[in-house]
Amino acid sequence: MDAVAVTALLIITAVVYMAPAIVALLRGHKNAGAIFALCLLLGWTFVGWAAAWVWVFVSQEQRTA
């Protein structure tokens, strides 16, 4: 495998690994930092990664202006 392919594979893997945290940030989730930490520390287990996805899509309280 050449260096470009390895680099592309590493980037794709990192994006998929951190996808719950990225989605949480894009959605403005109030616990985005905690979701990021969960992905970082336990994302390598399927259970931690799946739990992060569930947490991202759990209904949030509606913020009033």
C-alpha positions in Angstrom: 0.0 0.0 0.0 1.4 3.4 -0.8 1.5 6.3 1.6 -1.5 8.1 0.1 -3.7 5.1 0.6 -2.6 4.6 4.1 -3.2 8.2 5.0 -6.6 8.2 3.4 -7.5 5.0 5.4 -6.3 6.6 8.6 -8.4 9.7 8.0 -11.5 7.8 7.2 -11.0 5.6 10.2 -10.6 8.6 12.5 -13.7 10.2 11.1 -15.9 7.1 11.6 -14.4 6.6 15.1 -15.3 10.1 16.1 -18.5 10.4 14.1 -20.8 10.6 17.2 -18.7 13.5 18.6 -18.8 15.3 15.2 -22.6 14.9 14.9 -23.0 16.1 18.5 -21.0 19.2 17.8 -23.0 19.9 14.6 -26.3 19.4 16.4 -25.2 21.7 19.3 -25.6 19.0 21.9 -25.2 20.3 25.4 -23.1 17.2 26.3 -20.9 17.3 23.2 -17.7 17.4 25.3 -18.7 14.3 27.3 -19.7 12.5 24.1 -16.3 13.4 22.6 -14.6 11.9 25.8 -16.7 8.8 25.5 -15.7 8.3 21.9 -12.1 9.0 22.7 -11.8 6.7 25.7 -14.3 3.9 24.9 -15.1 4.2 21.2 -12.7 1.3 20.5 -15.3 -1.0 22.1 -18.4 -1.4 20.1 -20.5 -0.8 23.2 -18.9 2.6 23.9 -19.3 3.7 20.3 -22.9 2.6 20.2 -23.6 4.3 23.5 -22.2 7.5 22.1 -24.5 7.3 19.1 -27.5 6.7 21.4 -26.5 9.7 23.5 -26.2 11.9 20.5 -29.8 11.3 19.4 -31.4 11.3 22.8 -34.0 14.0 22.9 -32.7 17.3 24.3 -34.6 19.8 26.2 -35.8 22.7 24.1 -33.9 25.8 24.8 -36.0 28.9 25.3 -34.5 32.3 24.3 
